[in-house]
Amino acid sequence: MGTHTKEKVGMSAKGMLRKARRAFELVSELPRDTRGLQSRIPIADCLMSALALFGLKYPSLLQFNQNSADPIVQHNLKSLYDVEKVPCDTYMRERLDQVDPRELREAFISIFSLLQRGKKLESYKFIDDAVLVACDGTGMFSSDSIHCENCCEKYHTKSKKTTYYHQMLGAVLIHPDQKEVFPFCPEPISKNDGETKNDCEQNAMKRFLEDWQREHPRLKVIFTQDALGSKGPHLKRIKKMGAHFIVGVKPKGNKALFSYLEGIELQKRIIETKKETIELSWINKIPLNDAHYDFEVNFVECIVKDKRGKAKGRFTWVTDIEVTEENVYKLSRGGRARWKVENETFNTLKNQGYQFEHNFGHGYKNLSHVLGLLMFLAFLIDQVQQHCCGLFQKALEFMISKTRFWKRLHVVFMEFYIDSWEDLFTWLAGKHGGKMAELLDSS
């Protein structure tokens, strides 16, 4: 076996799951029950089992529970996910419902540190050694009947019904030229204990930035968001923490800014690519709005046309980075790359095996968000492997498509005793024979 197919210890599934397990072992255990007995299964086993649920792309917790009684599955959960005792679905829901979602942050931090120490962020540096982090909110749960104490609520006047929902603020490390995105720990959007008002994306972003400043104090970053982020207090907060921004603006939501631009001649540059023509306009040091007239930003407009001259899109941003003829195209690429948080992240989680919007269990308190965070963590582990692990890349290449890859991984996991991730990915990369080959060819 060539060195390019060897499992890389740090950024392999084995290395990252070991980090996750250690983080989960720090999560607070529930107090003894009314009989003074300790919990039958450690919380780390419950969390690792849920992580396996998403890592193996199970469509439901019930199916995972039914399969986990099989000796082969129990062996593989132990060898691959270090799960000593697999909880039943009811017990898992009850335990995870009591977990504080904030206690899962350490798992994300520890895996991200592997990327930093492994120098894997070098290819993600964008401008002046800063990396791009795209932020956006997304829905993860909605129901007219099922709800918990942390659900946000929307009352419908006409029908006199209430919709209960949860959302999540996602933040992912992106680059215009890189396929993979690396999510940081997302921020739940939900009511907190005792609150009567709904939470919102702006409040979640404020909490996220507070955690970010504490957890990544030395990482140079450029935050990119849609027009919802073009508020003076928010942009000032980003500047105060030493970060930069490329944030969308719209005439409807930023009337004062666009009124200020009327009649002003902007600097211009045209870029020709193989597929499109990009018309760029910009101006530096203009007021964000009337309420924050002293807060100056730099404005960029990008009009995209196909080779026949037909307009494909118009984008407008404000940034605190000085815009020049040399960097305006790069800044526009950074702004347009924000779509990766929607397409490469949310769309993947919802439509490519992770089942982000499926109700794996709602609980009475934290279950919905705990499961959502664990799904993001499974996605992070997959993305790191896809970018860094040669053995994973070989297996994915051999399977041709991700859909086929996940399907066959699930089949092998269910039918064969597996002692390591290296063995599993070696099989998926075509290094197998006998019954294994027969099973894979028939799946």
Legacy VTK file of the C-alpha trace (Angstrom):
# vtk DataFile Version 3.0
C-alpha trace
ASCII
DATASET POLYDATA
POINTS 443 float
0.000 0.000 0.000
1.468 3.377 -1.029
2.064 6.117 1.479
-0.627 8.237 -0.174
-3.261 5.744 0.960
-2.092 5.453 4.557
-4.384 6.728 7.246
-3.199 10.055 8.631
-3.410 9.746 12.387
-4.318 13.336 13.261
-6.844 14.243 10.591
-8.187 10.740 10.046
-11.534 9.554 11.344
-9.687 7.756 14.124
-7.820 10.861 15.253
-10.811 13.198 15.104
-13.177 10.760 16.822
-10.630 10.325 19.577
-10.667 14.096 20.049
-14.469 14.106 20.091
-14.567 11.297 22.651
-12.207 13.138 24.976
-14.331 16.283 24.684
-17.497 14.299 25.410
-15.925 12.790 28.507
-15.801 16.327 29.929
-19.555 16.843 29.469
-21.391 17.017 32.779
-22.999 13.769 33.873
-26.536 13.905 35.224
-26.852 13.722 38.997
-27.806 10.402 40.561
-31.454 9.450 40.157
-34.025 9.369 42.955
-32.714 5.990 44.073
-29.169 7.309 44.323
-27.988 5.280 41.332
-25.580 6.493 38.722
-26.530 6.495 35.044
-26.219 3.083 33.427
-24.356 4.346 30.365
-21.733 7.132 30.381
-22.788 10.336 28.636
-19.734 10.002 26.349
-21.144 6.709 25.004
-24.516 8.364 24.376
-22.881 11.258 22.518
-20.565 9.019 20.492
-23.506 6.779 19.562
-25.424 9.818 18.290
-22.330 10.955 16.391
-22.138 7.488 14.802
-25.821 7.805 13.856
-24.965 10.835 11.703
-21.526 9.699 10.603
-23.007 6.486 9.190
-25.934 8.390 7.607
-28.731 6.473 9.316
-32.141 7.785 8.177
-33.641 7.508 11.678
-32.766 6.859 15.294
-35.183 3.934 15.307
-33.265 2.113 12.576
-29.997 2.788 14.393
-31.524 1.366 17.565
-32.764 -1.767 15.776
-29.361 -2.414 14.187
-27.335 -1.756 17.355
-28.423 -5.081 18.906
-26.508 -6.943 16.186
-23.111 -8.288 17.409
-21.390 -7.065 14.227
-22.713 -3.529 14.676
-21.779 -3.531 18.365
-18.248 -4.641 17.483
-17.908 -1.959 14.815
-19.257 0.793 17.057
-16.619 -0.187 19.593
-13.720 -0.456 17.132
-14.592 2.645 15.068
-16.407 4.962 17.513
-15.091 3.653 20.849
-18.634 3.033 22.140
-18.597 0.608 25.070
-22.358 0.527 25.680
-24.881 1.475 23.021
-27.976 3.159 24.493
-31.450 2.373 23.231
-33.214 5.171 21.376
-35.387 6.201 24.338
-32.475 6.278 26.768
-30.319 8.241 24.297
-33.007 10.867 23.828
-33.553 11.227 27.574
-29.843 11.649 28.291
-29.040 14.011 25.419
-32.084 16.152 26.193
-30.350 17.196 29.428
-26.991 18.048 27.828
-26.089 21.737 27.645
-25.313 22.375 23.940
-22.475 24.693 24.934
-20.590 21.732 26.377
-20.159 20.355 22.848
-18.114 23.346 21.715
-14.847 21.751 22.838
-15.235 18.939 20.297
-15.320 21.465 17.427
-12.403 23.443 18.863
-10.205 20.382 19.275
-10.800 19.191 15.702
-10.217 22.680 14.291
-6.912 22.770 16.179
-5.825 19.715 14.174
-6.288 21.732 10.982
-4.219 24.565 12.414
-1.383 22.370 13.666
-1.392 20.401 10.422
-0.938 23.637 8.405
-4.109 22.853 6.455
-5.361 26.431 6.708
-2.586 27.764 4.467
-4.641 27.083 1.332
-7.616 28.875 2.937
-5.834 32.165 3.554
-7.577 34.840 1.524
-6.312 38.411 2.039
-3.360 39.340 4.262
-3.324 35.847 5.827
-6.952 36.204 6.949
-9.435 33.399 6.286
-13.047 33.779 5.140
-15.845 32.713 7.487
-19.357 32.731 6.022
-22.265 33.048 8.465
-25.980 32.504 7.943
-29.034 31.119 9.675
-31.146 28.144 8.632
-34.250 26.337 9.797
-33.861 22.898 11.343
-37.263 22.062 12.828
-40.871 23.210 12.444
-44.138 21.759 13.746
-47.662 22.809 14.618
-47.797 20.383 17.541
-44.411 19.073 18.701
-42.504 21.572 20.810
-40.216 22.042 23.801
-39.556 24.813 26.302
-36.859 26.309 24.044
-38.916 26.438 20.830
-39.471 29.773 19.143
-43.120 30.418 18.317
-44.979 32.022 15.445
-48.669 32.749 15.929
-50.885 32.774 12.820
-53.712 35.261 13.251
-55.981 33.871 10.552
-55.794 30.210 11.519
-55.219 30.968 15.212
-52.539 28.272 15.215
-48.993 28.372 16.555
-45.947 27.092 14.685
-43.035 25.946 16.827
-39.560 26.046 15.346
-35.826 25.870 15.916
-33.126 27.496 13.809
-29.352 27.384 13.770
-26.704 29.984 12.950
-23.995 28.298 10.933
-20.452 29.612 10.476
-18.076 27.865 8.083
-14.522 28.406 6.944
-14.608 28.822 3.152
-12.441 29.748 0.198
-13.548 30.458 -3.415
-11.052 27.909 -4.763
-11.618 25.103 -2.225
-14.384 22.479 -2.364
-14.467 21.677 1.330
-15.919 23.909 4.035
-15.104 23.542 7.732
-17.948 24.396 10.119
-17.310 25.915 13.515
-19.668 25.094 16.352
-23.045 26.510 15.239
-25.113 28.722 17.522
-28.660 27.571 18.350
-31.466 30.076 17.753
-34.046 29.350 20.433
-35.649 30.715 23.552
-33.605 30.476 26.708
-34.994 29.557 30.105
-37.629 32.018 31.255
-37.620 34.131 28.090
-40.869 35.048 26.362
-39.507 36.711 23.204
-38.235 34.701 20.254
-34.517 34.500 19.671
-33.200 35.771 16.327
-30.222 35.454 14.006
-28.758 38.822 15.099
-28.719 37.784 18.760
-27.234 34.415 17.849
-24.491 36.163 15.856
-23.673 38.344 18.840
-23.262 35.244 21.034
-21.224 33.548 18.330
-18.773 36.461 18.112
-18.318 36.466 21.888
-17.404 32.777 21.825
-15.258 33.258 18.726
-13.152 35.966 20.333
-12.477 33.735 23.315
-11.845 30.495 21.399
-9.880 31.791 18.363
-8.121 34.950 19.577
-5.186 34.685 17.132
-7.001 33.627 13.977
-7.206 36.457 11.432
-10.645 36.385 9.879
-12.946 38.125 7.403
-16.624 37.518 8.158
-18.956 37.465 5.185
-22.741 37.636 5.555
-25.887 38.585 3.690
-27.554 41.998 4.034
-28.995 41.054 7.422
-25.530 41.720 8.839
-25.189 45.265 7.473
-26.092 46.930 10.781
-23.836 49.532 12.388
-23.592 47.978 15.889
-22.840 44.559 14.414
-20.104 45.798 12.050
-18.575 47.900 14.825
-18.477 44.805 17.010
-16.569 42.911 14.321
-14.085 45.770 13.965
-13.618 46.061 17.732
-12.575 42.422 17.988
-9.911 42.966 15.301
-11.687 41.130 12.487
-12.804 42.303 9.030
-16.032 41.994 7.071
-17.504 41.701 3.561
-21.245 42.070 4.068
-24.040 42.342 1.539
-26.141 45.517 1.270
-29.452 46.085 -0.504
-31.197 49.310 -1.642
-34.313 48.394 0.336
-32.499 47.791 3.618
-29.730 50.394 3.180
-31.588 53.334 1.621
-29.305 56.019 3.034
-26.177 54.355 1.672
-27.580 53.965 -1.845
-28.966 57.506 -1.779
-25.485 58.746 -0.881
-24.088 56.901 -3.928
-26.444 58.624 -6.372
-24.530 60.961 -8.661
-21.112 59.811 -7.389
-18.731 58.467 -9.994
-17.279 55.119 -8.896
-13.982 53.590 -9.900
-14.415 50.735 -12.367
-12.730 47.597 -13.622
-13.861 44.844 -15.999
-12.725 41.217 -15.603
-13.135 38.664 -18.399
-13.223 34.979 -17.433
-13.916 31.902 -19.576
-17.598 31.883 -18.667
-18.562 35.452 -17.778
-17.838 39.151 -17.810
-17.596 40.846 -14.418
-18.131 44.589 -14.148
-16.769 45.953 -10.867
-17.379 49.394 -9.345
-16.210 50.713 -5.992
-15.669 53.684 -3.721
-13.926 54.013 -0.349
-14.887 55.815 2.844
-18.594 56.486 2.672
-21.017 56.533 5.646
-22.879 53.297 6.334
-26.165 55.098 7.023
-27.702 58.163 8.668
-27.744 56.576 12.119
-24.035 55.735 11.903
-22.782 58.581 9.719
-19.385 58.547 11.415
-18.879 54.854 10.653
-17.262 54.679 7.226
-17.253 51.661 4.956
-16.023 50.828 1.471
-18.565 49.925 -1.200
-18.255 47.326 -4.010
-20.720 46.552 -6.783
-20.386 43.477 -8.999
-22.481 42.933 -12.148
-22.089 39.518 -13.758
-22.919 38.931 -17.424
-22.636 35.879 -19.642
-20.611 35.948 -22.853
-23.648 37.170 -24.795
-23.929 40.201 -22.514
-27.012 39.001 -20.641
-27.021 39.977 -16.969
-26.765 37.007 -14.599
-26.624 38.792 -11.270
-25.879 41.983 -9.371
-24.131 41.946 -6.002
-23.331 44.808 -3.639
-21.258 44.730 -0.480
-19.643 46.943 2.124
-16.271 46.101 3.621
-13.769 47.645 5.993
-10.890 46.525 3.749
-9.643 49.337 1.505
-10.695 48.566 -2.062
-8.110 48.968 -4.808
-7.890 48.068 -8.470
-5.639 45.176 -7.467
-7.902 43.600 -4.824
-11.454 44.493 -5.957
-11.890 41.297 -7.954
-10.651 39.200 -5.059
-13.007 40.960 -2.663
-15.918 40.279 -5.012
-14.979 36.600 -5.159
-14.942 36.527 -1.376
-18.386 38.108 -1.220
-19.818 35.754 -3.822
-18.309 32.744 -2.029
-20.770 33.323 0.810
-23.150 30.984 -1.016
-20.973 28.098 0.208
-22.598 28.311 3.639
-25.964 27.747 1.954
-25.115 25.291 -0.820
-22.032 23.448 0.403
-23.234 23.359 4.010
-26.996 23.673 4.581
-27.979 22.026 1.292
-25.573 19.156 1.920
-26.867 18.629 5.455
-30.491 18.693 4.318
-30.317 16.760 1.050
-27.222 14.579 0.944
-27.621 11.954 3.639
-27.385 13.881 6.905
-31.156 14.516 7.202
-30.772 17.886 8.942
-34.496 18.682 8.872
-35.593 15.202 9.982
-36.912 15.020 13.535
-34.598 12.447 15.126
-36.091 13.419 18.475
-37.292 16.693 19.926
-37.309 16.171 23.679
-38.417 18.678 26.294
-35.345 20.865 26.565
-32.108 20.576 24.523
-32.378 17.396 22.445
-33.163 19.037 19.118
-30.163 21.344 19.252
-27.788 18.751 20.700
-28.573 16.425 17.797
-28.186 19.343 15.368
-24.726 20.135 16.738
-23.672 16.490 16.550
-24.781 16.405 12.910
-22.610 19.457 12.204
-19.732 17.704 13.980
-20.140 14.593 11.808
-20.150 16.870 8.745
-16.949 18.590 9.952
-15.209 15.223 10.362
-16.271 14.189 6.847
-15.086 17.485 5.340
-11.676 17.303 7.051
-11.190 13.753 5.790
-12.217 14.737 2.282
-9.651 17.536 2.302
-6.810 15.925 4.238
-6.982 12.120 4.344
-5.537 10.365 1.292
-7.164 7.047 2.159
-10.608 8.628 2.413
-9.998 10.431 -0.887
-9.026 7.169 -2.613
-12.169 5.454 -1.342
-14.363 8.348 -2.450
-12.689 8.408 -5.859
-13.251 4.663 -6.314
-16.930 4.975 -5.360
-17.328 7.804 -7.949
-20.189 9.546 -6.099
-20.791 10.426 -2.447
-24.211 8.801 -2.533
-22.660 5.481 -3.588
-19.831 5.964 -1.104
-22.145 6.428 1.906
-24.406 3.583 0.804
-21.567 1.095 0.510
-19.914 2.281 3.703
-23.198 1.552 5.489
-23.444 -1.917 3.912
-19.913 -2.860 4.930
-20.448 -1.510 8.446
-23.576 -3.633 8.832
-22.252 -6.901 7.399
-18.561 -7.235 8.298
-16.484 -7.112 11.455
-14.229 -4.075 11.009
-11.219 -3.425 13.200
-10.211 0.033 11.966
-11.183 2.919 9.724
-8.110 2.121 7.661
-9.501 -1.340 6.903
-12.908 0.104 6.056
-11.610 2.751 3.655
-9.160 0.286 2.118
-12.094 -1.965 1.237
-14.075 0.951 -0.141
-11.049 1.950 -2.245
-11.285 -1.373 -4.082
-8.764 -3.382 -2.051
-11.100 -6.290 -1.316
-12.112 -9.682 -2.584
-14.217 -12.766 -1.909
-17.502 -12.270 -0.063
-16.755 -8.566 0.414
-16.565 -8.046 -3.349
-19.727 -10.062 -3.950
-21.655 -8.010 -1.406
-20.429 -4.672 -2.714
-21.147 -5.615 -6.326
-24.713 -6.596 -5.446
-25.476 -3.501 -3.340
LINES 1 444
443 0 1 2 3 4 5 6 7 8 9 10 11 12 13 14 15 16 17 18 19 20 21 22 23 24 25 26 27 28 29 30 31 32 33 34 35 36 37 38 39 40 41 42 43 44 45 46 47 48 49 50 51 52 53 54 55 56 57 58 59 60 61 62 63 64 65 66 67 68 69 70 71 72 73 74 75 76 77 78 79 80 81 82 83 84 85 86 87 88 89 90 91 92 93 94 95 96 97 98 99 100 101 102 103 104 105 106 107 108 109 110 111 112 113 114 115 116 117 118 119 120 121 122 123 124 125 126 127 128 129 130 131 132 133 134 135 136 137 138 139 140 141 142 143 144 145 146 147 148 149 150 151 152 153 154 155 156 157 158 159 160 161 162 163 164 165 166 167 168 169 170 171 172 173 174 175 176 177 178 179 180 181 182 183 184 185 186 187 188 189 190 191 192 193 194 195 196 197 198 199 200 201 202 203 204 205 206 207 208 209 210 211 212 213 214 215 216 217 218 219 220 221 222 223 224 225 226 227 228 229 230 231 232 233 234 235 236 237 238 239 240 241 242 243 244 245 246 247 248 249 250 251 252 253 254 255 256 257 258 259 260 261 262 263 264 265 266 267 268 269 270 271 272 273 274 275 276 277 278 279 280 281 282 283 284 285 286 287 288 289 290 291 292 293 294 295 296 297 298 299 300 301 302 303 304 305 306 307 308 309 310 311 312 313 314 315 316 317 318 319 320 321 322 323 324 325 326 327 328 329 330 331 332 333 334 335 336 337 338 339 340 341 342 343 344 345 346 347 348 349 350 351 352 353 354 355 356 357 358 359 360 361 362 363 364 365 366 367 368 369 370 371 372 373 374 375 376 377 378 379 380 381 382 383 384 385 386 387 388 389 390 391 392 393 394 395 396 397 398 399 400 401 402 403 404 405 406 407 408 409 410 411 412 413 414 415 416 417 418 419 420 421 422 423 424 425 426 427 428 429 430 431 432 433 434 435 436 437 438 439 440 441 442
